[in-house]
Amino acid sequence: MMSATRLLPLIEAAAAQLDAAGITAENGLGQGTLCTFDEAAWLVLWRLGLPLDSDLQDIGQRPVSEQEFMQVQQLLRQRIDGRTPAAYLTGQAWLCGVPFYVDQRVIIPRSLIAELMTEGTLDVWLSAQTHHALDLCTGNASLAIIAALTYPEVQVDAADISADALAVARINVEQHALTERIALIESDGLQRCPGPYDLILCNPPYVNAHSMGSLPAEFRAEPALALAGGPDGMDFIRKLLAQVGSRMSEQAVLVLEIGNEREHFERAFPRLSPIWLPTSAGDEQVMVLTREQLS
């Protein structure tokens, strides 16, 4: 049994428990944190009701009561034994510093498109005529919300096939006081998204069948509908690229995330020459396609 009476030693011991359970960056992390210390700090601080941005140098020697210790142990057991993502246990996730509510109805937000917006990488593709954006496959609406916060003059449609996901999205849109600027649409792909749009963001289901079969348990806990892209990961994307040009204004761009599926993308669409954007995960994860290329 782990023994600790102060906060920092408790977090360090919790991280050691996660390590011992085989939860690593390659097997179980990546849904908000990339190391077990950060994962442990998230769980412990949340369980004790402390701000997650607390300076551990300032509060590391805070005493931990026996009751608090047992509460942390119970939470760690849920994380380890059930391989339940920390975001689902806490109901919290962050993307580019923006907080979101999450539960098992949605995947945990981690799209690289968010950093492209907040860091200004997409600005070159936008103009004073960028008024209407679409976040397709919105999930919990994290990209739609970050788009609305980053581009205050833009109206955003947030679409998803899942009514459950849209219920979570509504919670987040309301919490961020963006109900006047973000419209939620239940739609199978572009079916109920008429446009025209000046900017389309899409982090679709793109994981190929082989990769789906080898996902860690934490990622299998997420809705498969939002992850699985068929044998080569391109099922949704094939339908999207066949239709999306008709939903785009003349100067519009599609920002499409495909993760590690570039090889499959290029095999499926050999005539397309997308512009690949640099991200923290590399230069082959997110692309820009223009209306001219897609029409």
RODO-2510 file (C-alpha; in nm, 4 decimals, decimal comma):
residues 295
     n   res          X          Y          Z
     1     m     0,0000     0,0000     0,0000
     2     m     0,1271     0,3438    -0,0913
     3     s     0,2215     0,5602     0,2059
     4     a     0,2362     0,9387     0,1884
     5     t     0,1199     1,2144     0,4185
     6     r     0,2056     1,5172     0,2068
     7     l     0,0947     1,6210    -0,1384
     8     l     0,4107     1,5968    -0,3493
     9     p     0,5167     1,2555    -0,2128
    10     l     0,1601     1,1370    -0,2728
    11     i     0,1774     1,2451    -0,6383
    12     e     0,5190     1,0840    -0,6809
    13     a     0,3940     0,7591    -0,5295
    14     a     0,0835     0,7699    -0,7497
    15     a     0,3046     0,8131    -1,0559
    16     a     0,5058     0,5095    -0,9451
    17     q     0,1823     0,3101    -0,9233
    18     l     0,0924     0,4080    -1,2782
    19     d     0,4410     0,3121    -1,3954
    20     a     0,4168    -0,0233    -1,2206
    21     a     0,0826    -0,0863    -1,3906
    22     g     0,2452    -0,0410    -1,7316
    23     i     0,0674     0,2822    -1,8159
    24     t     0,3097     0,4615    -2,0464
    25     a     0,3208     0,7156    -2,3276
    26     e     0,2951     0,4225    -2,5695
    27     n     0,0304     0,2329    -2,3755
    28     g    -0,2408     0,4287    -2,1989
    29     l    -0,1361     0,7936    -2,1962
    30     g    -0,1910     1,0564    -2,4667
    31     q    -0,5426     1,1651    -2,3745
    32     g    -0,4342     1,4793    -2,1950
    33     t    -0,0941     1,3901    -2,0520
    34     l     0,2215     1,2264    -2,1845
    35     c     0,3921     1,1160    -1,8618
    36     t     0,2788     0,9397    -1,5477
    37     f     0,3799     1,2246    -1,3162
    38     d     0,1493     1,4658    -1,4981
    39     e    -0,1268     1,2041    -1,5015
    40     a    -0,0842     1,1449    -1,1283
    41     a    -0,0798     1,5167    -1,0525
    42     w    -0,4016     1,5645    -1,2509
    43     l    -0,5798     1,2867    -1,0622
    44     v    -0,4528     1,3816    -0,7159
    45     l    -0,5157     1,7547    -0,7492
    46     w    -0,8632     1,6947    -0,8902
    47     r    -0,9524     1,4436    -0,6190
    48     l    -0,8403     1,6862    -0,3471
    49     g    -1,0259     1,9778    -0,5051
    50     l    -0,7087     2,1754    -0,5751
    51     p    -0,6515     2,3891    -0,8863
    52     l    -0,4882     2,1830    -1,1586
    53     d    -0,2482     2,4677    -1,2347
    54     s    -0,1246     2,4723    -0,8743
    55     d     0,2479     2,5303    -0,8253
    56     l     0,3663     2,2098    -0,6609
    57     q     0,6690     2,3895    -0,5201
    58     d     0,4296     2,6062    -0,3196
    59     i     0,1847     2,3396    -0,2057
    60     g     0,3921     2,0225    -0,2268
    61     q     0,4205     1,9938     0,1506
    62     r     0,0471     2,0349     0,2093
    63     p    -0,0658     1,7647     0,4549
    64     v    -0,2878     1,4889     0,3186
    65     s    -0,5484     1,3463     0,5532
    66     e    -0,6170     0,9754     0,5823
    67     q    -0,9568     1,0262     0,4188
    68     e    -0,7985     1,2158     0,1278
    69     f    -0,5368     0,9445     0,0937
    70     m    -0,8050     0,6764     0,0661
    71     q    -1,0012     0,8836    -0,1877
    72     v    -0,6910     0,9136    -0,4055
    73     q    -0,6313     0,5384    -0,3762
    74     q    -0,9851     0,4653    -0,4904
    75     l    -0,9439     0,6954    -0,7908
    76     l    -0,6122     0,5344    -0,8829
    77     r    -0,7720     0,1908    -0,8707
    78     q    -1,0354     0,3082    -1,1173
    79     r    -0,7639     0,4453    -1,3431
    80     i    -0,5449     0,1352    -1,3245
    81     d    -0,7848    -0,1572    -1,2881
    82     g    -1,0431    -0,0247    -1,5326
    83     r    -0,7889     0,1469    -1,7585
    84     t    -1,0367     0,4332    -1,7579
    85     p    -0,9027     0,7587    -1,9067
    86     a    -0,8399     1,0280    -1,6480
    87     a    -1,0584     1,2689    -1,8449
    88     y    -1,3581     1,0395    -1,8010
    89     l    -1,2875     0,9967    -1,4300
    90     t    -1,2659     1,3718    -1,3731
    91     g    -1,5106     1,4911    -1,6396
    92     q    -1,2458     1,7398    -1,7498
    93     a    -1,0178     1,7918    -2,0470
    94     w    -0,8133     2,0807    -2,1834
    95     l    -0,7123     2,1676    -2,5348
    96     c    -0,4689     2,4557    -2,5868
    97     g    -0,5460     2,5675    -2,2322
    98     v    -0,9226     2,5803    -2,2880
    99     p    -1,1295     2,3658    -2,0474
   100     f    -1,4006     2,1276    -2,1646
   101     y    -1,6473     1,8886    -2,0109
   102     v    -1,6143     1,5299    -2,1368
   103     d    -1,7655     1,1919    -2,0683
   104     q    -1,7833     0,8544    -2,2421
   105     r    -2,0161     0,9917    -2,5108
   106     v    -1,7273     1,1733    -2,6812
   107     i    -1,3624     1,1181    -2,7592
   108     i    -1,1223     1,3163    -2,5435
   109     p    -1,0201     1,6346    -2,7306
   110     r    -0,6632     1,6349    -2,8614
   111     s    -0,6872     1,7600    -3,2193
   112     l    -0,3767     1,9278    -3,3579
   113     i    -0,6041     2,1667    -3,5486
   114     a    -0,6524     2,3539    -3,2220
   115     e    -0,2862     2,4540    -3,2004
   116     l    -0,2892     2,5614    -3,5656
   117     m    -0,5660     2,8068    -3,4814
   118     t    -0,4329     2,9398    -3,1525
   119     e    -0,0757     2,9755    -3,2796
   120     g    -0,1870     3,1647    -3,5906
   121     t    -0,0720     2,9049    -3,8446
   122     l    -0,4074     2,9127    -4,0221
   123     d    -0,4228     3,2918    -4,0441
   124     v    -0,2614     3,2972    -4,3879
   125     w    -0,5598     3,1028    -4,5218
   126     l    -0,8182     3,3400    -4,3750
   127     s    -0,9272     3,6909    -4,4671
   128     a    -1,1787     3,9626    -4,3887
   129     q    -1,4239     3,7531    -4,5923
   130     t    -1,3995     3,4594    -4,3509
   131     h    -1,7404     3,4758    -4,1842
   132     h    -1,8780     3,1228    -4,1641
   133     a    -1,6930     2,8142    -4,0411
   134     l    -1,7855     2,4486    -3,9990
   135     d    -1,6413     2,2073    -3,7458
   136     l    -1,7357     1,8692    -3,8900
   137     c    -1,7239     1,5680    -3,6545
   138     t    -1,7321     1,8154    -3,3684
   139     g    -1,7531     1,5683    -3,0781
   140     n    -1,7609     1,7775    -2,7623
   141     a    -1,7326     2,0980    -2,9724
   142     s    -1,3761     2,1749    -2,8645
   143     l    -1,2588     2,2841    -3,2107
   144     a    -1,5774     2,4835    -3,2720
   145     i    -1,5305     2,6655    -2,9423
   146     i    -1,1620     2,7356    -3,0008
   147     a    -1,2487     2,8636    -3,3497
   148     a    -1,5133     3,0955    -3,2054
   149     l    -1,2722     3,2222    -2,9391
   150     t    -0,9859     3,2666    -3,1867
   151     y    -1,1915     3,4280    -3,4639
   152     p    -1,4470     3,6507    -3,2868
   153     e    -1,6121     3,7680    -3,6108
   154     v    -1,6855     3,4164    -3,7356
   155     q    -2,0077     3,2192    -3,6947
   156     v    -1,9495     2,8479    -3,6454
   157     d    -2,1586     2,5428    -3,7263
   158     a    -2,0639     2,2357    -3,5222
   159     a    -2,1881     1,9109    -3,6762
   160     d    -2,1814     1,5483    -3,5675
   161     i    -2,3729     1,2320    -3,6503
   162     s    -2,3999     1,1438    -3,2808
   163     a    -2,6848     1,2945    -3,0803
   164     d    -2,4999     1,1871    -2,7650
   165     a    -2,1901     1,3801    -2,8698
   166     l    -2,3987     1,6871    -2,9469
   167     a    -2,5512     1,6725    -2,5982
   168     v    -2,1995     1,7023    -2,4580
   169     a    -2,1177     1,9720    -2,7128
   170     r    -2,4180     2,1726    -2,5926
   171     i    -2,2858     2,1639    -2,2350
   172     n    -1,9538     2,3094    -2,3500
   173     v    -2,1043     2,5719    -2,5799
   174     e    -2,3226     2,6920    -2,2948
   175     q    -2,0374     2,6901    -2,0437
   176     h    -1,8335     2,9094    -2,2779
   177     a    -2,1333     3,1400    -2,3399
   178     l    -2,1173     3,0840    -2,7164
   179     t    -2,4759     2,9799    -2,7927
   180     e    -2,5233     3,2895    -3,0112
   181     r    -2,2227     3,2078    -3,2278
   182     i    -2,2144     2,8285    -3,2472
   183     a    -2,4984     2,6306    -3,4055
   184     l    -2,5111     2,2577    -3,3298
   185     i    -2,6232     2,0345    -3,6168
   186     e    -2,6982     1,6625    -3,6101
   187     s    -2,5747     1,5498    -3,9490
   188     d    -2,4383     1,2428    -4,1210
   189     g    -2,1292     1,4017    -4,2699
   190     l    -2,2251     1,7077    -4,4720
   191     q    -2,5867     1,5999    -4,5219
   192     r    -2,7394     1,8808    -4,3132
   193     c    -2,4556     2,1316    -4,3532
   194     p    -2,5499     2,3358    -4,6605
   195     g    -2,2894     2,6099    -4,6313
   196     p    -2,1320     2,7744    -4,8087
   197     y    -1,8459     2,7814    -4,5590
   198     d    -1,5323     2,9933    -4,5678
   199     l    -1,3431     2,7562    -4,3402
   200     i    -1,4058     2,3868    -4,2731
   201     l    -1,2287     2,2079    -3,9903
   202     c    -1,2473     1,8313    -3,9739
   203     n    -1,0895     1,5808    -3,7387
   204     p    -1,2772     1,2758    -3,8700
   205     p    -1,2694     0,9062    -3,7843
   206     y    -0,9511     0,7983    -3,9627
   207     v    -0,7947     0,5104    -3,7680
   208     n    -0,7428     0,2107    -3,9967
   209     a    -0,8746    -0,1324    -3,9016
   210     h    -0,5343    -0,2772    -3,8106
   211     s    -0,4554     0,0144    -3,5802
   212     m    -0,8012    -0,0018    -3,4217
   213     g    -0,7270    -0,3600    -3,3233
   214     s    -0,4099    -0,2617    -3,1391
   215     l    -0,5299     0,0485    -2,9544
   216     p    -0,4627     0,0630    -2,5784
   217     a    -0,7648     0,0005    -2,3561
   218     e    -0,7958     0,3708    -2,2751
   219     f    -0,8521     0,4569    -2,6407
   220     r    -1,0901     0,1637    -2,6864
   221     a    -1,2965     0,3237    -2,4096
   222     e    -1,3708     0,6107    -2,6478
   223     p    -1,6619     0,5902    -2,8963
   224     a    -1,5462     0,3777    -3,1898
   225     l    -1,7760     0,5792    -3,4159
   226     a    -1,5442     0,8773    -3,3721
   227     l    -1,2246     0,6797    -3,4357
   228     a    -1,2706     0,3945    -3,6828
   229     g    -1,2210     0,4884    -4,0475
   230     g    -1,2595     0,1488    -4,2130
   231     p    -0,9945    -0,0849    -4,3583
   232     d    -0,7561     0,1947    -4,4616
   233     g    -0,8961     0,4732    -4,2437
   234     m    -1,0333     0,6617    -4,5429
   235     d    -1,4038     0,5639    -4,5464
   236     f    -1,5360     0,8931    -4,4068
   237     i    -1,2757     1,0983    -4,5916
   238     r    -1,3689     0,9517    -4,9316
   239     k    -1,7293     1,0644    -4,8877
   240     l    -1,6198     1,4016    -4,7492
   241     l    -1,3846     1,4893    -5,0340
   242     a    -1,6434     1,3881    -5,2930
   243     q    -1,8932     1,6379    -5,1498
   244     v    -1,7128     1,9143    -4,9678
   245     g    -1,6277     2,1367    -5,2663
   246     s    -1,9960     2,2174    -5,3137
   247     r    -2,0152     2,3436    -4,9530
   248     m    -1,7186     2,5809    -4,9833
   249     s    -1,7114     2,9473    -5,0760
   250     e    -1,4713     3,0546    -5,3487
   251     q    -1,1767     3,1245    -5,1182
   252     a    -1,2550     2,8539    -4,8622
   253     v    -1,0147     2,5928    -4,7316
   254     l    -1,0597     2,2535    -4,5692
   255     v    -0,8306     2,1811    -4,2752
   256     l    -0,8223     1,8031    -4,2404
   257     e    -0,6500     1,5962    -3,9735
   258     i    -0,5527     1,2385    -4,0616
   259     g    -0,3038     1,1441    -3,7897
   260     n    -0,0581     0,8798    -3,9059
   261     e    -0,2551     0,7855    -4,2166
   262     r    -0,0630     0,9829    -4,4830
   263     e     0,0374     0,6680    -4,6710
   264     h    -0,3235     0,5533    -4,6912
   265     f    -0,4394     0,9030    -4,7854
   266     e    -0,1951     0,9297    -5,0737
   267     r    -0,2894     0,5855    -5,1977
   268     a    -0,6598     0,6751    -5,1863
   269     f    -0,6187     1,0223    -5,3413
   270     p    -0,3120     1,0086    -5,5679
   271     r    -0,4136     1,3177    -5,7668
   272     l    -0,4444     1,5494    -5,4673
   273     s    -0,1481     1,7593    -5,3556
   274     p    -0,2394     1,8927    -5,0137
   275     i    -0,0377     2,1463    -4,8214
   276     w     0,0912     1,9796    -4,5050
   277     l     0,1068     2,1978    -4,1960
   278     p     0,3719     2,1813    -3,9234
   279     t     0,2388     2,0669    -3,5862
   280     s     0,3834     1,9584    -3,2534
   281     a     0,3320     1,5968    -3,3695
   282     g     0,5099     1,6420    -3,7024
   283     d     0,4445     1,7729    -4,0526
   284     e     0,2285     1,4895    -4,1906
   285     q    -0,0736     1,4959    -3,9596
   286     v    -0,2840     1,7915    -4,0799
   287     m    -0,3360     1,9256    -4,4311
   288     v    -0,5010     2,2175    -4,6096
   289     l    -0,7029     2,1626    -4,9263
   290     t    -0,8487     2,4506    -5,1286
   291     r    -1,1867     2,4687    -5,2970
   292     e    -1,0119     2,4693    -5,6338
   293     q    -0,8507     2,1343    -5,5528
   294     l    -1,1788     1,9859    -5,4343
   295     s    -1,4237     2,1127    -5,6950
***
